[in-house]
Amino acid sequence: MDRQHASSGSPFEASIGFSRAVRVGGTIAVSGTAPVWPDGSVDPDAAVQARRCWEIMLAALEELGGSVPDVVRTRQYVVDAADADAVGAVHGEVFGDVRPASTMVVVAALLDPRWKVEMELDAVVAG
């Protein structure tokens, strides 16, 4: 099967050896995605961070031929349970009609202390 890759331009993709997203057949997996803007900044608001993560991931999904209705699973990692409602509300804005299987986990920390969230998704594209 053909293997396609999408890049978000992260400087770590080459050095760590990963892609923002990979498509094999009709399956697309989008890597853990942090809420970083092109200039390297990170907004301190958890909901803004969640929107930024989905923006990056959905762009990679679309680059590989997928779209929001194709998403079958999401994972959301938060460092503070107090942010769960805000992060979950953003998930609802994006996926309210799709309703993929989803998990939200509170973790001790993420790679950058400015990050309040990190997210992943999996999609299946028909045909």
Backbone hydrogen bonds, N-H to C=O, Kabsch-Sander energy under -0.5 kcal/mol:
donor,donor_aa,acceptor,acceptor_aa,energy
4,Q,23,R,-2.6
6,A,21,A,-2.4
13,E,10,S,-1.3
15,S,11,P,-0.7
16,I,12,F,-2.8
17,G,12,F,-0.6
17,G,13,E,-1.5
18,F,13,E,-2.0
20,R,6,A,-1.3
21,A,6,A,-1.6
22,V,29,A,-2.2
23,R,4,Q,-2.5
24,V,27,T,-2.2
25,G,2,D,-0.9
27,T,24,V,-2.1
28,I,123,A,-2.9
29,A,22,V,-2.5
30,V,121,L,-3.1
31,S,20,R,-2.9
31,S,29,A,-0.5
33,T,119,M,-2.9
36,V,34,A,-1.6
37,W,41,S,-2.6
40,G,37,W,-2.7
49,Q,45,D,-2.4
50,A,46,A,-2.4
51,R,47,A,-2.4
52,R,48,V,-2.3
53,C,49,Q,-2.5
54,W,50,A,-2.4
55,E,51,R,-2.4
56,I,52,R,-2.3
57,M,53,C,-2.6
58,L,54,W,-3.0
59,A,55,E,-1.6
60,A,56,I,-1.7
61,L,57,M,-2.6
62,E,58,L,-2.5
63,E,59,A,-2.1
64,L,60,A,-1.3
65,G,62,E,-1.9
66,G,61,L,-2.8
70,D,67,S,-2.1
71,V,68,V,-1.9
72,V,122,D,-2.4
73,R,122,D,-1.7
74,T,101,A,-2.1
75,R,120,E,-2.2
76,Q,103,T,-2.8
77,Y,118,E,-3.1
78,V,76,Q,-0.5
78,V,105,V,-2.7
79,V,116,K,-1.6
83,D,80,D,-2.3
84,A,81,A,-1.6
87,V,83,D,-2.6
88,G,84,A,-2.9
89,A,85,D,-2.2
90,V,86,A,-1.5
91,H,87,V,-1.9
92,G,88,G,-2.2
93,E,89,A,-1.8
94,V,90,V,-1.9
95,F,91,H,-3.2
96,G,92,G,-1.8
99,R,95,F,-3.2
101,A,72,V,-2.1
103,T,74,T,-1.7
105,V,76,Q,-2.8
107,V,78,V,-2.7
107,V,105,V,-0.6
115,W,112,D,-1.8
118,E,77,Y,-1.6
119,M,33,T,-1.9
120,E,75,R,-2.1
121,L,30,V,-1.4
122,D,73,R,-2.5
123,A,28,I,-2.9
124,V,70,D,-2.5
125,V,26,G,-3.8
126,A,124,V,-0.5
